[in-house]
Amino acid sequence: MQWLQDPKQSNVSKWNNVTHEACTHLRKKRRKYLKAKYMNLKQTVQTGIGYLYRAINDFKKGYQPKTNTEKDEKGDLVADRHSVLTRYRNRVSQLLNTHGVNDIRQTEIYTAKPLVPQPSAFGRQRRLLKS
């Protein structure tokens, strides 16, 4: 604020010192964070390669917030939690309470006949004689 109100050389140098310290602090924090992530990936390799790829993808993509939006009956997007939950509840009740459940017919289930004949003692002796 002093630099903005009175841009003297002393205030400019104070501003430069503060920004330099802030950048240095952030650089150290970033290095510490990346080192911790690297160690975590190293431990993930020991659990399995699939976990490693998932962790790498999460690291590359970064933070991605999830949105809970749903379309209502009119087609408008609804974002508040109560409306989304009521919409899910209505949809599930519609799916579970379908009409025409009594129309299910009984179907006959056929089993496959074995293609390989049952082994017999005579067939084994015959194979032994051929070889």
WONORGI-V187313 format. One record per residue. N is the residue number from 1. SS is DSSP state (alpha for helix, beta for strand, coil for the rest). PSI is psi in whole degrees, 0 to 359 (none if undefined). Layout:
{{N/SS/PSI} {N/SS/PSI}}
This chain:
{{1/coil/323} {2/alpha/319} {3/alpha/322} {4/alpha/323} {5/alpha/322} {6/coil/93} {7/coil/62} {8/coil/167} {9/alpha/323} {10/alpha/320} {11/alpha/325} {12/alpha/318} {13/alpha/323} {14/alpha/316} {15/alpha/317} {16/alpha/320} {17/alpha/317} {18/alpha/316} {19/alpha/324} {20/alpha/315} {21/alpha/320} {22/alpha/315} {23/alpha/319} {24/alpha/316} {25/alpha/315} {26/alpha/323} {27/alpha/317} {28/alpha/318} {29/alpha/320} {30/alpha/317} {31/alpha/318} {32/alpha/317} {33/alpha/313} {34/alpha/324} {35/alpha/319} {36/alpha/320} {37/alpha/320} {38/alpha/316} {39/alpha/323} {40/alpha/319} {41/alpha/324} {42/alpha/319} {43/alpha/329} {44/alpha/328} {45/alpha/323} {46/alpha/333} {47/alpha/327} {48/coil/154} {49/alpha/329} {50/alpha/320} {51/alpha/325} {52/alpha/312} {53/alpha/321} {54/alpha/319} {55/alpha/321} {56/alpha/317} {57/alpha/319} {58/alpha/322} {59/alpha/318} {60/alpha/321} {61/alpha/331} {62/coil/196} {63/coil/125} {64/coil/106} {65/coil/145} {66/coil/138} {67/coil/141} {68/coil/86} {69/coil/151} {70/beta/150} {71/beta/134} {72/coil/188} {73/coil/330} {74/coil/344} {75/coil/3} {76/coil/148} {77/beta/134} {78/beta/130} {79/coil/340} {80/coil/149} {81/alpha/318} {82/alpha/316} {83/alpha/321} {84/alpha/317} {85/alpha/320} {86/alpha/325} {87/alpha/316} {88/alpha/317} {89/alpha/316} {90/alpha/319} {91/alpha/317} {92/alpha/319} {93/alpha/325} {94/alpha/321} {95/alpha/322} {96/alpha/329} {97/coil/54} {98/coil/149} {99/coil/153} {100/coil/19} {101/alpha/333} {102/alpha/349} {103/alpha/3} {104/coil/127} {105/coil/152} {106/coil/132} {107/coil/149} {108/coil/139} {109/coil/122} {110/coil/141} {111/coil/148} {112/coil/139} {113/coil/142} {114/coil/134} {115/coil/335} {116/coil/127} {117/coil/156} {118/coil/138} {119/coil/144} {120/coil/160} {121/alpha/324} {122/alpha/319} {123/alpha/325} {124/alpha/319} {125/alpha/324} {126/alpha/318} {127/alpha/323} {128/alpha/325} {129/alpha/328} {130/alpha/323} {131/coil/none}}
